[in-house]
Amino acid sequence: MSVTSRYREAWEGFWREAPDGQGAVFWDAAAAQTVGLHLALFEPKLRDPGLQMVDLGCGNGTQTRFLADRFTHVVGVDLSAAALDHARHADPAGQAAYRLLDAADKTEVETLHAELGDANVYMRGVLHQVDPDDRQPLVDGIATLVGERGHAFLVELAEAARPILGELAQDPAGPPAKLAPVLRHGIVPGEVADDEVHELLRAAGLAVLASGELPLITTEFREDGARIELPSKWQIVGRTS
């Protein structure tokens, strides 16, 4: 199974229109506010930090480049070729490798695993934007990538983020400038229930080894100047045997 053409086209359209530069899109907060905080949580838990690190849903590569400063082999993968164009443009030195990947496609994921071997995976805010029929195949793909030795660090919006996003989207003055393109392209964030995430992981044969809560930092601000932060939950997952 692979993602629908509608979903792929939505992301291509979004990234084709997105400006260059870190912070230009809604979720593209500085690495120090995102993966930098996450690294302190998941790096000590890695069974084998020498494995390839896969940044799944890398977008324009902000988090990928941070990871490449700390791990020897880092691959940023994304469904959108336009997103990868942004990532490569922002990484002229080639700190990381970048690859087009439909992570819900079993064959594509198995091919990548055959090339990389077991890998550690970082994924921030991807599952909650995925169409319902593709959620289990995506999580199954993560299980394939980590194999027996890898771990995955997953950050997803909590259920409590949905009404906040709804309020922002329905503001009489219009949604915040950086959220508007997301909605215009038919990308609907915040649609996964907390319990569903656990069920998807269980069905993929992945165990939750550690978990917690952190705000998902955005690059957008409210009228009063406060940065928009969304409730999110993080989990470190892997095989137990």
Buried (B, 14 or more C-beta within 10 A) or exposed (E): EBBEEEBBEBBBBBBBEBEEEBBEBBBBBBBEBBBEBBBEBBBEBBBEBEBBBBBBBBBBBBBBBBBBEEBEBBBBBBBBEBBBBBBBEBBEEEBBBBBEBBBBBBEBBEEBBEEBEBBBBBBBBBBBBBBEEBBBBBBBBBBBBBBEBBBBBBBBBBBBBBEBBEEBBEEEEEBBEBBBBBBEBEBBBBBBEEEBBEEBBEEBBBEBBBBEEBBBBBBBEEEEEEEBBBBBBBBBBBBEE
